[in-house]
């Protein structure tokens, strides 16, 4: 029987027919799912091949001072970007771009790094282009394939370098930032805060990025910049209002002596920071749109370290301002009163074993009570008071007063102070038999030795003396509700007595000659209370401290300042702190101008000359070697 019988052909035809029907049904179902059910998905894929998303930078929230004055704001700006399918194409267009705008060749490696990190996305070439630059590029767009010009908000700091270390700066997020998870919600190309308030409150200030699209061809080249596809507008960041007094911040910058390194901090008795200044400074506006490689290297290579926030990162021996902590410890323990005199009068020094510990005044101060010892900053008095307390008590009470911990201010990168919590620290550092407890005690008694503090932490301590005897955590925007205050354990009478001792420093003690010689000091009298100090520096001239409060009877503000490597008799830190207090308490008309200063101080009568600055104090010296040649300063 033939295989081509009619009934066999019919059977095979039926099978083929059903196969075709099944195939048609399957294909129809697939087409229906693709064209109808998953229409949006595949349309998006198709559009993605044609459109490239471009992030829209959101306006950052404004930063305001306590009166609503602008510390940081946004102004219109432009960024210039290039979209290239590969590295060679990018370099070719970049070479053409240099014919019309100035682009340093040293920036090429950074541009290539950005290109490698964000393939198929426009790479930033100029982050802060002016209107003239944009107009010139638009004229030559035909010979610049892949040119993308985008209007976006630009950060502006009207006060410039006077607020640099306080406000910080913004910059493009890096791959390392994203890998470390430092900026949740940010992506490549996002602008984030890198220091100061911009960094601390970046999540509040940044906002959310928007999206727009540009059209490209199959090779990834730009076809047109304006696509019909709808874009997502950016969400602006939220503004923050700070406790800063911008007028005082600017004033401190205006009176700061040129070429001198140091810092100043102003704080109310409840911890609200009114000013935070560090010198030398930098202009945060130079970071907007991306800082040039040359400038970045210049700032980092500058021996004066302008990027260093000395108010929070610089650590210095607290010197004589720490004597108030020693006095507070002894008063708290009931060991002395304000009339207490030490067994040995000051004759210029004190013998301890085979070592002689000097007082800063070679001829001595004689027999003083506590108020007189604070006013004259007598080292011999505090040597004996420290021995009376003992090293263990000094360490224990110092920890309770907050010298072992950071101040907790709501700014990033604050440095930990160096303050041992127990004597085991010295055994571990030097060996159990290689250090002298009595010599170490004497060093601690006058703020030297293994005790280095930041300016913000010392001002925090004096803030407690100015208030109710509790040292509060400093804050620039808002206080931490969970932060606990350090209680000094002093009565109101004891606090008043310490403030009167500090008033004696300004009226007849180590700060009186400088304050009285400051122009305008007698025109409108302001009674202040403060403490001078000179910290020994093994790397050069000594550092000068002054921390004061005003008015002396009911303080409204505490101001602390330190100037590096200016020597024993430099008056400028005392003068600057006094002027800042006067401007804040009595108003702008009372503060006067910086002017030139030639002051004869009572210690030697020598005219003051401001020397050049040097390095920050290094690690604490060995207690034995330091004690052998101890010469503390007021």
Buried (B, 14 or more C-beta within 10 A) or exposed (E): EEEEEEEEEEEEEEEEEEEEEEEEEEEEEEEEEEEEEEEEEEEEEEEEEBBBBBBBBBBBBBBBBEEEBBBBBBEEBBBBBBBBBEEEBBBEBBEEBEEBBEBEEEBBEBBBEBBEBBEEBBBBBBBBBEEEBBEEBEEBEEEBBBBBBBEBBBBBBBBBBBBBBBBBBBBBBBEEBBEEEBBEEBEBBBBBBBBBBBBBBBBBBBBEBBBBBBBBEEEBEBEEBEBEBEEBEBBBBBBBBBBBBBBBBBBBBEBBBEEBBBBBBBBBBBBBBBBBBBBBBBBBBBBBBBBBBEEBEEBEEEEBBBBBBBBBBBBBBBBBBBBBBBBBBBBBEEEBEBEBBBEEBBEBBBEBEEBBBBBBBEEBBEBBBBBBBBBBBBBBBBBBBBBBBBBEBBBBBBBBBBBBBBBBBBBBEBBEBBBBEEBEBBEEBBEEEEBBBBBBBBBBBBBBBBBBBBBBBBBBBBBBBBBBBBBBBBBBBEBEEEEEBBBBBBEEEBBEBBBBBBBBBBBBBBBBBBBEBBBBBEEBEBEBBBBBBBBBBEEBBBBBBBBBBBBBEEBBBBBBBBBBBBBBBBBBBBBBBBBBBBBBBBEEEBBBEBEEBEBBBEBEEEEBEBBEBBBBBEEBBBBBEBBBEBBBBB
